[in-house]
Amino acid sequence: MPSLELAIRLQSLLLAPWDAIQRRLPTMRFSTSPVFAAQRHNLSLDAAGLVAIADLAPIAVRTAITGSASLLDVLVLAPGIHTQQSATELHRGEYPATGALTSGYVFRIENQATVRFLQAVGTTGHLTSVRVSAPGVPEPPGRASALLYLCCPALTLATLTTVTALRDWWALGVLAALMFARLLNVGVVHRRSREGWKGAREPGDGDLLVLLSQDRWVRLRGAVDDLKAVTSGEWLRPPTGVEDAATALATMLVYMVAALAGNATSIGNVLFLGLLPLSAALLGGSNACARCCTMYGRVLVREEPAKRYERRLDLVRELVAESGRDDWAVGLGMIPAPAGSGKAAIM
């Protein structure tokens, strides 16, 4: 039948290209250029140095926890070396209102490192107690924190020894440049963190209530002079022209490392790529395990677990009963001023 013959011919025409492809498949060879083959089988580490310019915070956080910097920090090589001077920004611009339960005065905490520590230990809806110890009474940061921190310089020394044995001078030069950048930043931080104006000396003990954002409440207790040392004045003074130049040089060294690290050998780049992220992880773990904050020889330590309150008024009533006065609560705006007293909240 004509229609059947037409269908058979149409089917053969449609299947003819597929039959031709099937006949050629056994003999087909897919070739690639040598460049493409090298890219498939070899991993390029020319951009390993870019890890050094990552804006990570562990180094800046370590600076805020210790209140300064030490020579051992020079051997701690992690991403974010060029951001150490920005440790004063870790408190995210918060200067919390504070009331003195012993005198009724209301003021704000100006020390950025202290605010960052209080933010770290504070919990929403809870009152956290923090004790400020006197100079000469050091508080260990915790075995886990100290061990993790000491692993960082040990890892750097091991890397330096390995690249020297391999005679990878480019890798050695890159590591030396990062260490010199760290040395410049450590020197600047050490100079800027010297204790300055803290007000007149006062005898006795103090008791402060700090109102942080997100309804976090912290109670600071200790000698009045110790409390003033960690709350008043400035932590890192503004840098001088020479210190600004040193910081700029350190930043340029970090970026030069990012540009020149690709000249090292493959093994040198692997070691470099392993050193910086691993050091950042170890230093971050050390910061997370730290139980205290050091400032001008004083140590801030969280005491007992935080106490939860169903509402802020319950906290105010308890502290008013304990302190025997409510002028600090009025000044903080936590309770209204008595009628006819003429007092108003400072906040």
Salt bridges, closest charged atoms under 4 A:
ASP55 OD1 - HIS82 NE2 2.84
GLU195 OE1 - ARG298 NH1 3.64
GLU202 OE2 - LYS228 NZ 3.15
ASP207 OD2 - ARG219 NH2 2.59
ASP225 OD2 - ARG201 NH2 3.40
ASP226 OD1 - ARG298 NE 3.06
GLU243 OE2 - ARG191 NE 2.88
GLU243 OE2 - ARG237 NH2 2.69
GLU303 OE2 - ARG131 NE 3.32
GLU303 OE1 - ARG221 NH2 3.80
GLU304 OE2 - ARG221 NH2 3.98
GLU310 OE2 - ARG308 NE 3.84
ASP314 OD1 - ARG311 NE 3.25
GLU318 OE1 - LYS307 NZ 3.10
GLU322 OE2 - ARG219 NH2 2.73
ASP327 OD2 - ARG325 NH2 2.66
